[in-house]
C-alpha cells in the first residue's frame, strides 16, 4: 500500500524522455498522484514511466517531473492470478451481470463490491470520474456506462466473474451480449422510481436467455424511496413474483441498515464512516420479541415462508410435517429460495444504498447463495462437445499496446491454453490463440491455462467475430456431425448467437480530407467489429459511407471515438430516421429468364407471392403447394432452394420506396423451373429480381419507429410537456403521480424526437428528465409518408 502522505514532488530536474514503456501503475494510484501534482504545480499530464526503483516519470509540456513513493511499495492493485487455474470446483464460480436503468447505481454498486473483496484499496465515484469499471474517457466525461466491462474478484471462497453493463437504451447491445454468456444477473432498481423504461427492456432480454435474477433496490436512503411501490411495479410491469428477504432499518430519518428476515437480525452500518472504511464493517444485532421491529419482521418472515411453500414442493412438505410456518430454519428457507430462483419462479429482493455503503455485502452473499454456478447452467449444444473445448466469443475490443484485437470468451467446457489452436464453427477456419488473460476492467493479468466456467480474454484471433462458437478442432466437428447424421439432423449445432437490434438512426460520415479516408475506413472497420449494433454501408447512388446506430448518443460517441482513438476529425451528416417498408396487400408474380452467358444457357422460371404478415421474419421461403405445383416443388433440390432464399433475403434488404428494409411479409414459392446448366448465382438473381418486381406491384408503405417515453416532471410543467408531446404527434398512454412529481408515459414517432433532450430542458427550465425505448413500427399515413420521402430525398413525391 502506498503512503501518499509521504509523497514528495521534484520538478524541472530531468530532461524530457522521448519514449518509454507504460508502467503498471494502479488506477487508484494514478488518480491520487495526478491530484497531488495538480495541487503542487502547473503540471500538464501526458505520459508516465516506472523504473525499477518505483519512480514514475511524468511528461509535461515544459519539463519532466518525477514522483518518488516512500513507505510501502506494494503497488499491486489486483492479486496476481496463478499461472494455472487451480480452482477445482465449478460450483465455486459465479458468472453474473449487473443490469439496470441508467443512473440506478450499477457502477457505484460494482465499485463497492471490488472494494469489499479487496481488489481495490480506495472507492471511486462516478461523478469524480475515477471508477474502475468506467475506464473510457467518454464514460468518465459523461458519468455514464457506455461499454460492458468484465472483472474477476473473490468473495466467500468463491470466484465471481462480473460484467457491468450500460443502462442507456443506445447501448442495449452491451446488455444483450453480456446476458448471452452469463449464468445469473443482478437487476438494480432505484427505490424511489421502481421499474423504469430501460429496466423493463433489460428484464425482457434476460427473459429471452432464461437468466436467473436477484433484485437489489438501491438508493433506499432517498426520502421518496418506497419498498411497497417497488414491489407493486415489479409485479405489474415485470410480471415477476418478489420474495422480500430484507426490510429497511431506519433510525430517525436515516437509512442505516436492513433487517435480515431469514436470520431475524439487524444489519447496521455506520453511515458517517469515512476514510478507508467505506462501510466495510457493519454490526449484526440479533432481534428478540422486545425489539420494536420484531412484529413487523416476524410477520414478513411468515409471509415469505408461506409464499415459498407455494412455489417449492420440498419446503411445502417440511411445513406440512411440522404444521407451522413460524419456525422454519433459515437454512431450509435459503435452500428453497435458491431452488425457486434457479427455476425462475420468483426473484429475491434485497435492499441497500450503495453510495452510502449500506447493504452491498449481503447482496454479494446473495449472489453466492442464490445464483447458479456453471454446473447448473448447462447448454444442450455444449454436451455434444464436452469434455473438449467449447467456447463463445461475446465481445471484441482493440488495444494496440496488447497486440491489436482482444477477444472475450466464455468457456463452457474443456480448457484453454496459450498457443492452442481452435476451430471456428461459424467461419469453418482454424486460428491460433496467443496470450490468455483474466480481465480486470481495462487491465489484464496473463495466465497460461484456464478451465471451463470462466470468462477470459485472448489475443491472436483475427477472424472470430461476436457470437462465434469456438471448439477444440475440426475433427471434433466431424465426429459430432457423424453422431447427428445418425439421428438425421442436418448440421453440427452452434451455440445460439445473440439478437442484434436493428439501428433506428443513420447519417453520412466523411473524412476531413482524402489523405485521411483510409484511416477513417480502418477506424470504422474496428468499431464495427467491436460494436455489432453499428452498421457501416455504402450508398450506391451517392457513393457516401452511411453510419447506422441505435440513437443520437450512440452516433455521437462513435464520432468522438473516431477522433480520440484514431485521430480522424470525421464529419457526420444530419441524422435520418431508419424507416422500414412493408406491403399492405397480397400479390403474385412470375419471372422468366432465358439468357446465354459464355455459351451456357441460363434458364429460370420462378413464381413467388407476398402477403403482409405482422411480426413475421422471412427467414425462408414457404412452399405454396397445390395440386398443380406439388410435383414441381417436391423436385426442387436443396442447393436450388438455398439459392432462392439467398436471393429473397438480399432483395428484402432494399424496398421500392426509399430503399429501407422490407419487414412483416411472408414469401411463398409457387413454381420453380431451372435449366440443366443454370448456376446458383442466376437462380438467386432471378429470385431477387422477382421480389423487386413483386414489391413494386404490391403497394408498399413506410413504417416509422415509435418510441415509448417516460417523462418525469413537476406538476407546474406537466401541461407544457403534454402540449409539446401533442405537437410531436405523440399519444399519452398513462399519467401517474410519484410523490410530488408527474410521470407521463407517451408513445411518439422517433422522427419527432430528434433533439428532444435539449427541447425538454428548455421548456421545463432543466427540471424534467426522460428515458425512452423502441416500442414498435407503425404504418405511416399518406401525408406523413410524403413528408418523410421529401425529408430523405429532398424531393416531394408525385
ZAMARGU-4260 file (C-alpha; in steps of 0.2 Angstrom, whole numbers, plus 5000, padded with zeros to 4 digits):
<rodrens>
0) 5000/5000/5000 | 5007/5017/4995 | 5009/5030/5009 | 5003/5045/5000 | 5006/5057/5014
5) 5025/5055/5012 | 5025/5058/4993 | 5037/5071/4988 | 5037/5080/4971 | 5053/5085/4961
10) 5051/5096/4946 | 5061/5103/4931 | 5076/5092/4936 | 5077/5079/4922 | 5077/5080/4903
15) 5062/5076/4893 | 5061/5057/4889 | 5056/5054/4871 | 5049/5036/4873 | 5046/5023/4887
20) 5036/5008/4891 | 5020/5012/4901 | 5021/5006/4919 | 5008/4995/4928 | 5003/5008/4940
25) 4986/5005/4948 | 4971/5016/4944 | 4969/5022/4961 | 4987/5027/4962 | 4986/5037/4946
30) 4971/5047/4952 | 4979/5052/4969 | 4996/5056/4961 | 4988/5067/4947 | 4978/5076/4960
35) 4993/5079/4971 | 5003/5086/4956 | 4989/5097/4951 | 4989/5105/4968 | 5008/5107/4969
40) 5012/5113/4951 | 5006/5119/4935 | 5008/5102/4928 | 5001/5095/4911 | 4999/5076/4911
45) 5003/5067/4896 | 5013/5051/4899 | 5022/5042/4913 | 5035/5028/4916 | 5040/5017/4930
50) 5058/5012/4934 | 5064/4998/4945 | 5065/5010/4960 | 5046/5013/4959 | 5050/5030/4952
55) 5036/5037/4940 | 5042/5049/4926 | 5028/5061/4920 | 5029/5071/4904 | 5023/5089/4904
60) 5023/5102/4890 | 5038/5112/4898 | 5048/5099/4908 | 5048/5082/4916 | 5043/5080/4934
65) 5047/5065/4945 | 5037/5057/4959 | 5045/5045/4971 | 5035/5035/4983 | 5041/5031/5000
70) 5034/5020/5013 | 5027/5003/5007 | 5029/5000/4989 | 5017/4985/4986 | 5008/4994/4972
75) 4999/4978/4965 | 4980/4983/4964 | 4975/4966/4959 | 4980/4949/4967 | 4991/4940/4954
80) 4982/4925/4947 | 4991/4909/4947 | 5000/4903/4931 | 4987/4889/4930 | 4968/4889/4935
85) 4969/4879/4951 | 4950/4882/4956 | 4945/4864/4955 | 4926/4865/4959 | 4915/4874/4946
90) 4902/4876/4959 | 4913/4889/4967 | 4912/4901/4951 | 4898/4914/4948 | 4897/4922/4931
95) 4885/4937/4934 | 4880/4953/4926 | 4874/4970/4933 | 4859/4977/4924 | 4848/4992/4927
100) 4840/5008/4920 | 4853/5022/4918 | 4858/5031/4934 | 4851/5017/4945 | 4868/5014/4953
105) 4876/4999/4944 | 4894/5006/4943 | 4893/5013/4961 | 4887/4995/4967 | 4901/4987/4957
110) 4914/4998/4964 | 4909/4994/4982 | 4910/4975/4978 | 4928/4977/4972 | 4932/4987/4987
115) 4925/4975/5000 | 4933/4960/4991 | 4950/4968/4992 | 4953/4971/4974 | 4954/4990/4976
120) 4961/5000/4990 | 4950/5015/4988 | 4932/5018/4982 | 4930/5028/4966 | 4914/5038/4962
125) 4905/5040/4945 | 4904/5059/4947 | 4923/5060/4951 | 4927/5050/4935 | 4938/5038/4944
130) 4929/5022/4945 | 4937/5006/4939 | 4924/4999/4928 | 4920/5016/4918 | 4938/5017/4911
135) 4934/5025/4894 | 4936/5044/4893 | 4919/5046/4886 | 4912/5037/4901 | 4921/5047/4913
140) 4916/5064/4905 | 4898/5060/4904 | 4896/5050/4920 | 4888/5035/4912 | 4892/5017/4907
145) 4895/5015/4888 | 4903/4998/4886 | 4902/4982/4896 | 4917/4979/4907 | 4922/4962/4915
150) 4931/4959/4931 | 4935/4945/4942 | 4936/4945/4961 | 4935/4933/4976 | 4921/4933/4989
155) 4917/4920/5002 | 4929/4907/4995 | 4921/4909/4978 | 4926/4917/4962 | 4914/4930/4954
160) 4916/4935/4936 | 4906/4951/4935 | 4901/4961/4919 | 4895/4979/4922 | 4883/4984/4908
165) 4876/5001/4902 | 4859/5007/4907 | 4856/5018/4892 | 4845/5012/4878 | 4858/5017/4864
170) 4870/5004/4871 | 4857/4989/4874 | 4868/4978/4863 | 4881/4978/4878 | 4867/4970/4889
175) 4862/4958/4876 | 4879/4950/4873 | 4883/4950/4892 | 4867/4941/4896 | 4870/4928/4882
180) 4886/4921/4891 | 4881/4924/4910 | 4873/4912/4922 | 4864/4925/4933 | 4861/4943/4934
185) 4858/4957/4947 | 4844/4969/4942 | 4846/4985/4951 | 4832/4997/4954 | 4831/5015/4960
190) 4820/5013/4976 | 4812/5030/4973 | 4807/5026/4955 | 4804/5007/4954 | 4804/4999/4937
195) 4809/5011/4924 | 4809/5010/4905 | 4826/5003/4902 | 4824/4991/4917 | 4809/4983/4908
200) 4820/4982/4892 | 4834/4973/4901 | 4822/4962/4910 | 4815/4956/4894 | 4832/4952/4887
205) 4836/4942/4902 | 4819/4933/4900 | 4824/4928/4882 | 4840/4920/4888 | 4832/4912/4904
210) 4844/4920/4915 | 4840/4919/4934 | 4840/4935/4943 | 4840/4943/4960 | 4834/4961/4963
215) 4843/4975/4973 | 4833/4990/4977 | 4846/5004/4978 | 4845/5022/4985 | 4834/5017/5000
220) 4841/5032/5009 | 4831/5044/4997 | 4816/5052/5006 | 4805/5046/4991 | 4811/5028/4992
225) 4797/5015/4994 | 4798/4997/4996 | 4779/4994/4993 | 4779/5004/4977 | 4794/4995/4970
230) 4786/4978/4974 | 4770/4983/4965 | 4779/4989/4950 | 4789/4973/4949 | 4773/4963/4950
235) 4764/4974/4937 | 4777/4978/4925 | 4789/4963/4926 | 4776/4950/4930 | 4788/4943/4942
240) 4785/4936/4960 | 4795/4946/4973 | 4802/4937/4988 | 4806/4951/5001 | 4822/4945/5011
245) 4825/4961/5020 | 4816/4976/5027 | 4823/4994/5029 | 4831/4998/5045 | 4828/5017/5048
250) 4834/5027/5063 | 4826/5044/5064 | 4825/5049/5046 | 4842/5040/5041 | 4843/5023/5032
255) 4856/5014/5042 | 4854/4996/5038 | 4842/4981/5034 | 4833/4968/5044 | 4838/4951/5038
260) 4821/4941/5039 | 4830/4924/5037 | 4841/4926/5052 | 4830/4938/5061 | 4844/4951/5064
265) 4848/4969/5061 | 4862/4973/5050 | 4868/4990/5054 | 4881/5001/5045 | 4889/5017/5052
270) 4884/5029/5038 | 4895/5043/5044 | 4911/5032/5042 | 4924/5040/5032 | 4942/5037/5027
275) 4946/5019/5022 | 4931/5011/5030 | 4918/5014/5017 | 4905/5003/5025 | 4917/4988/5026
280) 4912/4985/5044 | 4894/4983/5050 | 4886/4976/5065 | 4874/4961/5066 | 4861/4964/5080
285) 4850/4949/5085 | 4832/4953/5087 | 4820/4947/5100 | 4802/4949/5105 | 4806/4965/5114
290) 4813/4973/5098 | 4802/4987/5091 | 4803/4979/5074 | 4800/4961/5079 | 4782/4960/5075
295) 4784/4968/5058 | 4799/4957/5054 | 4791/4941/5061 | 4775/4944/5050 | 4786/4947/5035
300) 4796/4931/5038 | 4780/4921/5039 | 4773/4929/5023 | 4790/4924/5014 | 4789/4906/5021
305) 4771/4905/5015 | 4775/4911/4998 | 4790/4900/4996 | 4779/4885/5001 | 4768/4888/4987
310) 4782/4888/4975 | 4793/4875/4982 | 4787/4857/4985 | 4801/4852/4997 | 4798/4867/5008
315) 4779/4864/5007 | 4782/4846/5013 | 4793/4852/5028 | 4780/4865/5033 | 4766/4851/5032
320) 4776/4839/5043 | 4779/4852/5056 | 4762/4861/5054 | 4770/4878/5056 | 4777/4892/5045
325) 4784/4901/5060 | 4799/4891/5065 | 4806/4886/5048 | 4826/4886/5050 | 4835/4899/5039
330) 4845/4885/5030 | 4828/4877/5024 | 4822/4894/5018 | 4839/4898/5009 | 4838/4881/5000
335) 4820/4885/4994 | 4825/4902/4989 | 4839/4895/4978 | 4828/4882/4970 | 4814/4894/4965
340) 4827/4907/4959 | 4836/4895/4948 | 4819/4889/4941 | 4814/4907/4939 | 4798/4905/4948
345) 4802/4921/4959 | 4816/4934/4962 | 4824/4938/4979 | 4823/4956/4984 | 4837/4964/4994
350) 4839/4982/4999 | 4853/4995/5001 | 4861/5011/4997 | 4877/5008/4988 | 4883/5026/4988
355) 4880/5027/5007 | 4890/5010/5008 | 4875/5001/5015 | 4869/4983/5010 | 4881/4978/4997
360) 4890/4964/5007 | 4873/4955/5009 | 4870/4957/4991 | 4887/4948/4987 | 4882/4934/4999
365) 4865/4933/4989 | 4875/4931/4973 | 4884/4916/4980 | 4869/4909/4989 | 4855/4910/4975
370) 4863/4912/4958 | 4869/4897/4948 | 4886/4890/4945 | 4892/4885/4928 | 4887/4867/4933
375) 4869/4872/4935 | 4868/4881/4918 | 4871/4868/4905 | 4868/4870/4887 | 4862/4855/4876
380) 4874/4860/4862 | 4889/4860/4875 | 4886/4842/4879 | 4890/4837/4861 | 4907/4844/4863
385) 4911/4840/4881 | 4924/4837/4888 | 4933/4845/4874 | 4934/4864/4872 | 4918/4874/4868
390) 4918/4892/4870 | 4909/4908/4863 | 4916/4925/4858 | 4905/4938/4865 | 4915/4954/4864
395) 4929/4961/4854 | 4940/4977/4858 | 4956/4984/4850 | 4971/4988/4861 | 4987/4992/4851
400) 4998/4990/4867 | 4992/4972/4869 | 4993/4966/4852 | 4978/4973/4842 | 4962/4963/4844
405) 4957/4956/4861 | 4943/4943/4861 | 4932/4940/4876 | 4927/4921/4878 | 4915/4912/4889
410) 4922/4894/4891 | 4908/4882/4893 | 4918/4865/4893 | 4936/4860/4892 | 4951/4871/4895
415) 4961/4884/4885 | 4980/4886/4884 | 4992/4899/4877 | 4996/4895/4859 | 4982/4882/4857
420) 4974/4880/4840 | 4955/4882/4840 | 4942/4879/4826 | 4928/4892/4822 | 4912/4884/4818
425) 4905/4900/4810 | 4919/4903/4798 | 4925/4885/4797 | 4943/4891/4799 | 4956/4886/4812
430) 4965/4900/4822 | 4979/4900/4835 | 4977/4908/4852 | 4990/4920/4858 | 4990/4925/4876
435) 4977/4920/4888 | 4972/4934/4901 | 4960/4937/4915 | 4951/4954/4914 | 4951/4967/4927
440) 4941/4981/4918 | 4954/4989/4907 | 4969/4979/4914 | 4973/4961/4911 | 4983/4948/4920
445) 4991/4934/4910 | 4989/4916/4914 | 4995/4900/4905 | 4979/4890/4906 | 4961/4892/4911
450) 4947/4880/4914 | 4928/4879/4910 | 4916/4890/4918 | 4927/4906/4917 | 4927/4922/4906
455) 4944/4926/4898 | 4952/4937/4886 | 4963/4931/4872 | 4974/4938/4858 | 4978/4931/4841
460) 4960/4929/4834 | 4959/4938/4818 | 4943/4930/4810 | 4932/4927/4825 | 4918/4939/4827
465) 4905/4942/4841 | 4893/4927/4843 | 4905/4914/4835 | 4907/4897/4843 | 4924/4890/4845
470) 4928/4872/4848 | 4944/4861/4850 | 4947/4855/4832 | 4939/4852/4815 | 4940/4833/4819
475) 4929/4836/4834 | 4916/4844/4822 | 4917/4829/4810 | 4914/4817/4825 | 4899/4827/4831
480) 4892/4828/4813 | 4893/4809/4812 | 4883/4807/4828 | 4870/4820/4822 | 4869/4811/4804
485) 4864/4795/4813 | 4850/4805/4822 | 4845/4813/4805 | 4849/4830/4810 | 4856/4842/4796
490) 4872/4851/4803 | 4883/4852/4818 | 4874/4864/4830 | 4882/4880/4836 | 4879/4890/4852
495) 4864/4901/4850 | 4870/4918/4844 | 4864/4935/4850 | 4850/4945/4844 | 4857/4961/4836
500) 4845/4975/4837 | 4841/4985/4821 | 4848/5003/4820 | 4835/5017/4821 | 4846/5032/4816
505) 4858/5034/4801 | 4869/5048/4794 | 4883/5050/4782 | 4901/5050/4788 | 4915/5058/4778
510) 4934/5061/4781 | 4940/5079/4783 | 4952/5075/4768 | 4957/5062/4755 | 4973/5058/4764
515) 4963/5053/4780 | 4950/5042/4770 | 4959/5026/4773 | 4962/5030/4792 | 4943/5033/4793
520) 4939/5016/4784 | 4951/5007/4796 | 4943/5016/4811 | 4925/5011/4806 | 4931/4993/4802
525) 4937/4992/4820 | 4922/5000/4828 | 4910/4989/4818 | 4920/4973/4825 | 4918/4980/4842
530) 4900/4985/4841 | 4888/4974/4831 | 4874/4986/4833 | 4884/4999/4822 | 4881/4996/4804
535) 4893/5004/4790 | 4886/5003/4772 | 4889/5012/4756 | 4875/5021/4747 | 4876/5015/4729
540) 4868/5031/4722 | 4878/5044/4731 | 4894/5035/4735 | 4893/5041/4753 | 4898/5030/4768
545) 4882/5028/4779 | 4883/5025/4798 | 4868/5017/4806 | 4866/5016/4825 | 4854/5015/4840
550) 4852/5033/4844 | 4859/5051/4844 | 4871/5047/4859 | 4877/5031/4851 | 4882/5040/4835
555) 4890/5055/4845 | 4900/5043/4855 | 4906/5034/4839 | 4912/5051/4831 | 4921/5055/4847
560) 4930/5038/4847 | 4935/5041/4829 | 4943/5057/4834 | 4951/5052/4851 | 4957/5035/4847
565) 4960/5036/4828 | 4964/5055/4826 | 4952/5057/4812 | 4940/5073/4814 | 4926/5064/4804
570) 4911/5074/4798 | 4894/5067/4802 | 4879/5072/4791 | 4862/5076/4798 | 4853/5062/4807
575) 4840/5052/4797 | 4827/5040/4804 | 4829/5022/4799 | 4811/5018/4792 | 4805/5001/4787
580) 4794/4996/4772 | 4780/4983/4771 | 4766/4978/4759 | 4748/4981/4763 | 4741/4968/4750
585) 4745/4951/4744 | 4752/4949/4726 | 4759/4936/4715 | 4772/4937/4701 | 4781/4926/4688
590) 4798/4929/4681 | 4806/4920/4667 | 4825/4922/4662 | 4832/4914/4647 | 4850/4921/4644
595) 4866/4914/4636 | 4881/4918/4646 | 4898/4912/4640 | 4890/4899/4628 | 4880/4892/4643
600) 4861/4894/4643 | 4854/4901/4660 | 4836/4897/4661 | 4825/4900/4676 | 4806/4902/4678
605) 4800/4907/4696 | 4783/4911/4703 | 4783/4920/4720 | 4769/4928/4730 | 4770/4940/4745
610) 4757/4944/4758 | 4758/4955/4774 | 4761/4946/4790 | 4763/4956/4806 | 4779/4952/4816
615) 4784/4939/4804 | 4803/4937/4800 | 4805/4930/4782 | 4820/4918/4786 | 4815/4906/4772
620) 4803/4904/4758 | 4787/4894/4761 | 4781/4881/4748 | 4763/4886/4742 | 4758/4868/4737
625) 4743/4864/4726 | 4738/4850/4715 | 4746/4858/4700 | 4763/4863/4709 | 4766/4849/4722
630) 4776/4838/4710 | 4787/4853/4704 | 4790/4859/4722 | 4795/4842/4728 | 4808/4840/4714
635) 4817/4856/4720 | 4835/4852/4725 | 4842/4858/4741 | 4855/4869/4733 | 4842/4877/4722
640) 4831/4881/4737 | 4846/4889/4746 | 4850/4900/4731 | 4831/4906/4731 | 4832/4910/4749
645) 4848/4920/4747 | 4840/4930/4733 | 4825/4934/4743 | 4835/4939/4758 | 4845/4951/4748
650) 4830/4958/4739 | 4821/4962/4756 | 4835/4972/4762 | 4830/4986/4750 | 4812/4991/4747
655) 4804/5001/4732 | 4800/5017/4741 | 4816/5023/4750 | 4827/5008/4749 | 4824/5003/4768
660) 4822/4985/4774 | 4806/4976/4770 | 4798/4968/4785 | 4782/4960/4791 | 4780/4950/4775
665) 4778/4931/4771 | 4785/4925/4754 | 4778/4910/4745 | 4786/4899/4732 | 4773/4893/4719
670) 4784/4886/4705 | 4802/4884/4701 | 4810/4878/4684 | 4829/4878/4682 | 4839/4873/4666
675) 4852/4859/4667 | 4867/4870/4667 | 4860/4886/4676 | 4871/4892/4690 | 4866/4895/4708
680) 4870/4914/4706 | 4857/4915/4692 | 4844/4907/4702 | 4847/4919/4717 | 4847/4934/4705
685) 4831/4928/4697 | 4823/4926/4714 | 4829/4944/4719 | 4823/4951/4703 | 4806/4943/4705
690) 4804/4950/4723 | 4809/4968/4717 | 4795/4967/4704 | 4783/4959/4716 | 4785/4973/4729
695) 4783/4986/4715 | 4766/4979/4712 | 4761/4976/4730 | 4758/4994/4735 | 4772/4996/4748
700) 4771/5008/4763 | 4783/5015/4775 | 4784/5010/4793 | 4791/5023/4806 | 4798/5018/4823
705) 4788/5024/4838 | 4797/5026/4855 | 4789/5024/4872 | 4795/5039/4883 | 4794/5040/4902
710) 4795/5059/4906 | 4796/5064/4925 | 4792/5082/4928 | 4785/5093/4942 | 4766/5097/4942
715) 4769/5115/4936 | 4777/5110/4920 | 4766/5095/4916 | 4754/5104/4905 | 4768/5112/4895
720) 4776/5095/4892 | 4759/5087/4887 | 4757/5101/4874 | 4774/5098/4867 | 4771/5080/4865
725) 4754/5083/4856 | 4763/5094/4844 | 4775/5080/4840 | 4762/5068/4835 | 4763/5059/4852
730) 4750/5049/4861 | 4748/5049/4880 | 4747/5032/4887 | 4747/5035/4906 | 4749/5049/4918
735) 4754/5044/4936 | 4759/5053/4952 | 4776/5049/4960 | 4777/5059/4976 | 4777/5077/4971
740) 4781/5073/4953 | 4771/5068/4937 | 4776/5053/4927 | 4770/5054/4910 | 4771/5039/4898
745) 4769/5043/4880 | 4772/5035/4863 | 4779/5046/4850 | 4787/5044/4832 | 4806/5044/4833
750) 4807/5057/4819 | 4799/5070/4830 | 4811/5067/4844 | 4827/5072/4837 | 4835/5085/4849
755) 4821/5082/4861 | 4833/5081/4876 | 4838/5099/4873 | 4820/5104/4870 | 4813/5096/4886
760) 4826/5105/4896 | 4822/5122/4888 | 4803/5121/4891 | 4805/5114/4909 | 4820/5125/4914
765) 4830/5109/4916 | 4819/5101/4929 | 4812/5087/4919 | 4821/5071/4914 | 4815/5057/4902
770) 4820/5040/4895 | 4814/5031/4880 | 4815/5014/4872 | 4809/5007/4855 | 4791/5002/4856
775) 4785/4997/4838 | 4785/5001/4820 | 4768/5008/4813 | 4762/5011/4796 | 4763/5030/4791
780) 4748/5040/4784 | 4750/5046/4766 | 4753/5063/4772 | 4767/5059/4784 | 4774/5047/4771
785) 4776/5060/4758 | 4784/5072/4771 | 4796/5058/4776 | 4801/5055/4757 | 4804/5073/4755
790) 4815/5074/4771 | 4826/5059/4765 | 4827/5063/4746 | 4824/5082/4746 | 4810/5080/4733
795) 4792/5079/4735 | 4784/5063/4729 | 4772/5065/4714
</rodrens>
